[in-house]
Structures are given as structure tokens and as C-alpha cells.
Amino acid sequence: MATTPQRQTLPVVDFAAFQNGTSGEREQFVRQVGEAPQQIGFFALVNHGLSPELIREAYEAAKAVFLLPEPTKRAYEDPALLGQRGYTPFGKEHAKDHPYPDMKEFWHIGREGDPHLPANIWPREVPQFRRVMLELFAQLETCAQGLLQAISLYLGEPAEYLPKAVEGGANLLRVIHYPPLPAEALPRVYELQPMKTST
């Protein structure tokens, strides 16, 4: 007899409760952030501190970049960097030990000005891309630091335990574009197959 998987509700956690809440609200946030990855694997974060206007600008800048002609975009691919910075063309990346390519193109951005990391590559044709993505990178990193503080507390460590462990790390912002594809263009491996259930 087939079993029906039990539905779970995605936890929604409020970052403002951790930053500006009461001690009880902070403790609840820490508990939720610590338990959700164990119970369901994910949580949704609200009041994360990212500017809605910046997010809108980031989408617009990314759209402008991915609408550039293919030869123009490929000029910003540096094979020596193995995709660590700049542009990676559509269909080039694939999952480890998987022969079929991912149906996406993307742009990698890292921390600016770190002599130990590769330099970022910026498209001259869309000058606003650099400003917007660096601002987004900084806001995402601030948010990540707060989440790492909460996880540290959940583990019974001081709040700065995990943030210090990853300080200066090679974080990446991956700007991904999945272009629409006609059904006939998709390889057969991506066709949906009937799900087999045990009896």
C-alpha cells in the first residue's frame, strides 16, 4: 500500500525579532533557525534587511546583462578562473557526475578588492550592474552574518563563533538566468516520468 507523504509547513522566521526583539523573541528566532533545517531543511526569512528597491534594481541590471548578444557575454568569460568570476555560458555547467548540462547561464561576483581572491569581472555595456550587485552582495553578507550569529547561539556557542570562522571567506553572489526553452529543445532526460510508489 502506497504511503502518502506528510505535508509540512515551511517555517517563516522574522529577522527583526532577532535584531530588535525582546529576549524571548530572540530566543524563539534562534530556536526556529536551529530546528527548521533539521526538521524540514529550509525556512523563509522575512524582514531580512535587503532593500526592495535594490532587489528591483538588481533584477533590472541582471536582465540587461543577460539580454546582451552572446558574443558580448562570452567576452566576459575567463576560462583560467574556472567560472569563479564573470560569465558562464548557457549549458556549460552540469551537476557532478551528471552528463547533462544545466539549462542556465550565470554571472559570479565575489568580495571586491581582496588580493587573495580573483578580481571581479564587470560588463562595460551595463555599468549599473557593478554598483547594484556590490550593494546587494554587502546586504546579503550582513544578513548572513546575523543568521550565523543565531546558529552559533543555537549550538551553545558565543554569537561571534561562526561569523569569525568564515571571516574573509570566498563568498559568491551567483546571478542566474534560466531562459525559456521550447519543449522540443529539452533533452529526453528532463521529461517527467511517472512516479513509482511502493506497495
N, C-alpha and C positions, 0 to 999 in steps of 0.2 A: 504494500500500500504506500503510495507516494505521500510524503510529508510536506506540509505547507510551511515555508519559511516564516518565522515570526517577524512581524513588522516592528521596526524600531524608529523612534522619532529622533531626528537629528538635533542634538543639544545646541541651543543658542546661548552664547555667553556674552556678557556685556563688559567690554574692556574698561568702560568708565567706572564700573564698580571696583575694579582693581586699582585704578589710578586715583580716584577721588571718593570712593565709598567709605562706609564705616568699616570697622574691623571685622564685623560679622559678614558684610558684603564681600570684603576682600577674601576672607576665608572660604566663602562659598564659591567665589570665582576660582580660587586655587584648586579647590576640590573638583569642580566641574572640568577644568582644563586637565587635571591629572587623571580623572576617571574616564572621560569621554574617549580618548584614544584606546583605552583598554577594552571598553565595552562595545563601541561601535566603529572606532577607527578615525572619526572626524568630529569636528564641531564647527559651527558657524559663529563668526565673530562680528559683533555689532559695536558701533561707537569706537572703531579701530583707530581713528585719528587721521585717516587718509582724506585729503581734501576732495570732495565730489567734483569741484571744478578741475582739479589736477587730473583726476581719473578721466574726465571727459576730454581734456586736452591730450592725454596720453593716447586714448583711442584714436583721436583725430590725427595725431602725429604718426602713429603706427600705420594707420590706413594710408596716409600719404606715402610712407616709405614702401609699403608692400604693393602699391599701385605703380611704382617706378618700373620702367622697362626691365626685362630680365637681364640683359647685358649690363645695365647700370647697377643693379643689385649685386650681380656676381663680381663686380669690380671691388666690392667691399668684403669679399671672402678671402681670408688669408689661410691657405692650406697648412702653412707651418704652425699655425695656432691650434689646429685640430678642432676648430669650432668653439674655442674658448671665448673669442670676441668676434664681433661683427656678424656678418650674414652667413647663414647656412641655407642652401637652396632647397626647394621643394623635393621631397622624396629621397634626400641623401641620408638622413638618419634612419636607423632602424633599431628595434629592441635587440638586446644582446642575445646571440644565438638564434635570432629570428631572421629568415632570409628576405622577408618582405619589407619594403620601406614604409615609414610613417608618412601619412598624407598631409605634410605640413612643411612650412618654411618658417625660419625664426631668426631673431637677432639677439645676440648675447651682449650684456652690459655688466661690467663689474665696477668695483670701487675705483674712483678716479684718483690719479696721482700717486698710487702706491708703487714704489720702484721694484717691489718684489713680485708684482703681478703684471701680466700683459697690458699694454695700453688699450684703451677703448678705441673702437673704430666708428666714426660718425659719418653719416651721409651728407655730403655738401648740398645736395638738392633739397633737403628738408632741414634747414638749420635749427628749427624749433625742437627737433627730435632730441638733441643733446640736452638742452635746458630742462625739458619736461621729464625726460627719463632719469636724469640725475636727481631731480627733485623727488620723483616717485621712488627711486632707489633709497634715498635718505629717509623718506617717511616710512617705507616698508621696513627698513632696518631698525628704526626707532620702535616700531610696533613689535618686531621680532624680539628685540631686547626685553621689552615688557613681558612678553609671553615666556621667554626663557627665565625671567625672574620668578614668575608664577610657578613654573615647572620645578625650579630649584627649591622653592618653598614646599611644594608638594612632596618632594623627595627628602624633606627634612634637612635641607642644606641652607646656608645663607642665600639671600636673594641674588647676590652677585656671582654665585658659584658657576652657573652655566654661561652667563654673559662674559665672564673673564676667560672661560675655557675656549670660547670661539672668537675672542677679540682679534681683529685683524684678519679674520678668515677670508677665504676666496669666495665670498658670496656672489651669486649671479642673479641678474634680472633677465629672464627669458621672455622676450616679446614674440608670441606665437601667432601665426596666421594659418588657418585651415581653409583654403579656398574651396568654393563649391565645386563639386565634380559630378558630371553626368554618371548615371548608374552603370552605363556600359564601359566607363573608364576604370572602374574599380576591379582589381583582380578577384578571382573567384574565392580566394581565401577569406575575403571580407564579407561574403554572402552570409546572411543569417541562416543558421541551421536549426532544426527543431531541437529543443532542449530535451535531453534524455533524463528520465526520472527513474529512480529505483523503485521496485515493487516489493 
